[in-house]
């Protein structure tokens, strides 16, 4: 999954533990740049964490779509 294409967009993300998060995909970290070798996105302004970013790795994401 190419997470970088969602950068700067309002997204809805479904995770492997059954949660859904809606917010702005503000930061992308590639596999090469991450400590664990897994790409990730930082989602800002979610309902669950309005004042803090939520970092989701590619392995935690079931689906992601532009809202």
VMD Tcl script that builds the backbone (N, CA, C; Angstrom):
set m [mol new atoms 201]
animate dup $m
set s [atomselect $m all]
$s set {name element resname resid chain x y z} {
  {N N UNK 1 A 0.851 -1.168 0.000}
  {CA C UNK 1 A 0.000 0.000 0.000}
  {C C UNK 1 A 0.901 1.236 0.000}
  {N N UNK 2 A 0.621 2.158 -0.888}
  {CA C UNK 2 A 1.418 3.383 -0.976}
  {C C UNK 2 A 0.786 4.468 -0.105}
  {N N UNK 3 A 1.224 4.556 1.142}
  {CA C UNK 3 A 0.655 5.528 2.074}
  {C C UNK 3 A 0.998 6.962 1.706}
  {N N UNK 4 A 2.088 7.168 1.007}
  {CA C UNK 4 A 2.528 8.532 0.687}
  {C C UNK 4 A 1.517 9.278 -0.172}
  {N N UNK 5 A 0.700 8.579 -0.942}
  {CA C UNK 5 A -0.266 9.262 -1.812}
  {C C UNK 5 A -1.406 9.917 -1.037}
  {N N UNK 6 A -1.531 9.589 0.252}
  {CA C UNK 6 A -2.582 10.173 1.079}
  {C C UNK 6 A -2.118 11.405 1.851}
  {N N UNK 7 A -0.845 11.720 1.756}
  {CA C UNK 7 A -0.262 12.833 2.495}
  {C C UNK 7 A -0.993 14.143 2.190}
  {N N UNK 8 A -1.390 14.848 3.242}
  {CA C UNK 8 A -2.056 16.147 3.103}
  {C C UNK 8 A -3.548 16.070 2.844}
  {N N UNK 9 A -4.099 14.860 2.843}
  {CA C UNK 9 A -5.521 14.698 2.549}
  {C C UNK 9 A -6.294 14.286 3.795}
  {N N UNK 10 A -7.594 14.607 3.794}
  {CA C UNK 10 A -8.476 14.145 4.856}
  {C C UNK 10 A -8.810 12.690 4.548}
  {N N UNK 11 A -8.543 11.793 5.491}
  {CA C UNK 11 A -8.697 10.358 5.251}
  {C C UNK 11 A -9.545 9.694 6.328}
  {N N UNK 12 A -10.074 8.535 5.978}
  {CA C UNK 12 A -10.724 7.644 6.927}
  {C C UNK 12 A -9.931 6.353 6.884}
  {N N UNK 13 A -9.455 5.927 8.063}
  {CA C UNK 13 A -8.596 4.752 8.159}
  {C C UNK 13 A -9.274 3.702 9.027}
  {N N UNK 14 A -9.368 2.473 8.500}
  {CA C UNK 14 A -9.844 1.332 9.285}
  {C C UNK 14 A -8.627 0.521 9.702}
  {N N UNK 15 A -8.591 0.141 10.983}
  {CA C UNK 15 A -7.419 -0.555 11.518}
  {C C UNK 15 A -7.730 -2.027 11.821}
  {N N UNK 16 A -6.672 -2.783 12.032}
  {CA C UNK 16 A -6.792 -4.221 12.273}
  {C C UNK 16 A -7.530 -4.554 13.568}
  {N N UNK 17 A -7.606 -3.602 14.496}
  {CA C UNK 17 A -8.323 -3.859 15.749}
  {C C UNK 17 A -9.771 -3.357 15.720}
  {N N UNK 18 A -10.267 -3.064 14.509}
  {CA C UNK 18 A -11.672 -2.712 14.333}
  {C C UNK 18 A -12.028 -1.258 14.535}
  {N N UNK 19 A -11.049 -0.386 14.701}
  {CA C UNK 19 A -11.330 1.041 14.897}
  {C C UNK 19 A -11.302 1.792 13.571}
  {N N UNK 20 A -11.972 2.944 13.550}
  {CA C UNK 20 A -11.916 3.854 12.403}
  {C C UNK 20 A -11.497 5.222 12.903}
  {N N UNK 21 A -10.603 5.827 12.159}
  {CA C UNK 21 A -10.105 7.156 12.492}
  {C C UNK 21 A -10.260 8.051 11.280}
  {N N UNK 22 A -10.737 9.271 11.520}
  {CA C UNK 22 A -10.845 10.257 10.453}
  {C C UNK 22 A -10.000 11.454 10.841}
  {N N UNK 23 A -9.181 11.925 9.899}
  {CA C UNK 23 A -8.330 13.074 10.165}
  {C C UNK 23 A -7.476 13.401 8.962}
  {N N UNK 24 A -6.480 14.230 9.166}
  {CA C UNK 24 A -5.591 14.666 8.097}
  {C C UNK 24 A -4.287 13.867 8.155}
  {N N UNK 25 A -3.937 13.243 7.033}
  {CA C UNK 25 A -2.663 12.519 6.941}
  {C C UNK 25 A -1.561 13.561 6.770}
  {N N UNK 26 A -0.846 13.842 7.849}
  {CA C UNK 26 A 0.071 14.981 7.856}
  {C C UNK 26 A 1.545 14.606 7.725}
  {N N UNK 27 A 1.926 13.407 8.168}
  {CA C UNK 27 A 3.333 13.010 8.124}
  {C C UNK 27 A 3.416 11.573 7.615}
  {N N UNK 28 A 4.298 11.354 6.639}
  {CA C UNK 28 A 4.550 10.011 6.119}
  {C C UNK 28 A 5.993 9.633 6.442}
  {N N UNK 29 A 6.194 8.407 6.909}
  {CA C UNK 29 A 7.542 7.903 7.148}
  {C C UNK 29 A 7.720 6.627 6.328}
  {N N UNK 30 A 8.702 6.624 5.457}
  {CA C UNK 30 A 8.948 5.477 4.585}
  {C C UNK 30 A 9.571 4.321 5.365}
  {N N UNK 31 A 9.567 3.145 4.767}
  {CA C UNK 31 A 10.183 1.967 5.388}
  {C C UNK 31 A 11.670 2.208 5.635}
  {N N UNK 32 A 12.318 2.907 4.721}
  {CA C UNK 32 A 13.747 3.186 4.852}
  {C C UNK 32 A 14.050 4.116 6.018}
  {N N UNK 33 A 13.121 5.018 6.314}
  {CA C UNK 33 A 13.337 5.995 7.385}
  {C C UNK 33 A 12.870 5.521 8.759}
  {N N UNK 34 A 12.028 4.513 8.801}
  {CA C UNK 34 A 11.480 4.080 10.090}
  {C C UNK 34 A 12.419 3.096 10.784}
  {N N UNK 35 A 12.351 3.076 12.107}
  {CA C UNK 35 A 13.206 2.191 12.895}
  {C C UNK 35 A 12.860 0.717 12.693}
  {N N UNK 36 A 11.575 0.426 12.476}
  {CA C UNK 36 A 11.150 -0.970 12.348}
  {C C UNK 36 A 11.003 -1.442 10.905}
  {N N UNK 37 A 11.285 -0.555 9.945}
  {CA C UNK 37 A 11.209 -0.934 8.539}
  {C C UNK 37 A 9.801 -0.992 7.979}
  {N N UNK 38 A 8.827 -0.421 8.697}
  {CA C UNK 38 A 7.432 -0.429 8.260}
  {C C UNK 38 A 6.982 1.015 8.020}
  {N N UNK 39 A 6.453 1.321 6.835}
  {CA C UNK 39 A 5.961 2.676 6.564}
  {C C UNK 39 A 4.830 3.057 7.526}
  {N N UNK 40 A 4.691 4.361 7.790}
  {CA C UNK 40 A 3.625 4.816 8.689}
  {C C UNK 40 A 3.107 6.188 8.270}
  {N N UNK 41 A 1.914 6.500 8.773}
  {CA C UNK 41 A 1.291 7.810 8.593}
  {C C UNK 41 A 0.937 8.373 9.953}
  {N N UNK 42 A 1.133 9.666 10.125}
  {CA C UNK 42 A 0.631 10.365 11.302}
  {C C UNK 42 A -0.658 11.057 10.894}
  {N N UNK 43 A -1.732 10.753 11.620}
  {CA C UNK 43 A -3.038 11.337 11.348}
  {C C UNK 43 A -3.318 12.377 12.428}
  {N N UNK 44 A -3.652 13.590 12.013}
  {CA C UNK 44 A -3.933 14.692 12.933}
  {C C UNK 44 A -5.428 14.993 12.955}
  {N N UNK 45 A -5.877 15.568 14.074}
  {CA C UNK 45 A -7.244 16.058 14.254}
  {C C UNK 45 A -8.292 14.945 14.217}
  {N N UNK 46 A -7.966 13.772 14.765}
  {CA C UNK 46 A -8.976 12.724 14.868}
  {C C UNK 46 A -9.908 13.036 16.027}
  {N N UNK 47 A -11.103 12.481 15.981}
  {CA C UNK 47 A -12.063 12.673 17.067}
  {C C UNK 47 A -11.522 12.071 18.371}
  {N N UNK 48 A -10.849 10.933 18.248}
  {CA C UNK 48 A -10.331 10.244 19.432}
  {C C UNK 48 A -9.131 10.964 20.058}
  {N N UNK 49 A -8.306 11.583 19.234}
  {CA C UNK 49 A -7.094 12.281 19.705}
  {C C UNK 49 A -7.004 13.668 19.052}
  {N N UNK 50 A -7.887 14.588 19.426}
  {CA C UNK 50 A -7.947 15.884 18.730}
  {C C UNK 50 A -6.703 16.753 18.879}
  {N N UNK 51 A -5.957 16.572 19.963}
  {CA C UNK 51 A -4.803 17.436 20.209}
  {C C UNK 51 A -3.458 16.764 19.994}
  {N N UNK 52 A -3.467 15.499 19.595}
  {CA C UNK 52 A -2.227 14.751 19.397}
  {C C UNK 52 A -2.277 13.967 18.100}
  {N N UNK 53 A -1.148 13.784 17.461}
  {CA C UNK 53 A -1.132 12.953 16.252}
  {C C UNK 53 A -1.294 11.480 16.608}
  {N N UNK 54 A -1.851 10.733 15.692}
  {CA C UNK 54 A -1.987 9.290 15.825}
  {C C UNK 54 A -1.099 8.659 14.763}
  {N N UNK 55 A -0.133 7.860 15.173}
  {CA C UNK 55 A 0.747 7.190 14.233}
  {C C UNK 55 A 0.232 5.786 13.976}
  {N N UNK 56 A 0.003 5.473 12.702}
  {CA C UNK 56 A -0.442 4.146 12.297}
  {C C UNK 56 A 0.550 3.570 11.296}
  {N N UNK 57 A 1.001 2.356 11.560}
  {CA C UNK 57 A 1.901 1.699 10.609}
  {C C UNK 57 A 1.085 0.999 9.535}
  {N N UNK 58 A 1.733 0.732 8.424}
  {CA C UNK 58 A 1.069 0.064 7.307}
  {C C UNK 58 A 0.454 -1.272 7.738}
  {N N UNK 59 A 1.109 -1.978 8.646}
  {CA C UNK 59 A 0.607 -3.279 9.092}
  {C C UNK 59 A -0.642 -3.159 9.977}
  {N N UNK 60 A -0.919 -1.975 10.514}
  {CA C UNK 60 A -2.118 -1.747 11.334}
  {C C UNK 60 A -3.314 -1.304 10.506}
  {N N UNK 61 A -3.097 -0.951 9.261}
  {CA C UNK 61 A -4.136 -0.379 8.416}
  {C C UNK 61 A -4.767 -1.446 7.523}
  {N N UNK 62 A -6.086 -1.606 7.644}
  {CA C UNK 62 A -6.825 -2.502 6.753}
  {C C UNK 62 A -7.195 -1.760 5.477}
  {N N UNK 63 A -7.727 -0.539 5.654}
  {CA C UNK 63 A -8.095 0.260 4.487}
  {C C UNK 63 A -7.923 1.732 4.813}
  {N N UNK 64 A -7.730 2.498 3.760}
  {CA C UNK 64 A -7.625 3.952 3.899}
  {C C UNK 64 A -8.246 4.566 2.651}
  {N N UNK 65 A -9.054 5.587 2.877}
  {CA C UNK 65 A -9.685 6.256 1.748}
  {C C UNK 65 A -9.751 7.752 1.995}
  {N N UNK 66 A -9.767 8.497 0.916}
  {CA C UNK 66 A -9.880 9.953 0.994}
  {C C UNK 66 A -11.320 10.289 1.313}
  {N N UNK 67 A -11.492 11.199 2.252}
  {CA C UNK 67 A -12.845 11.583 2.675}
  {C C UNK 67 A -13.242 12.887 2.023}
}
mol reanalyze $m
mol bondsrecalc $m
mol representation Tube
mol addrep $m
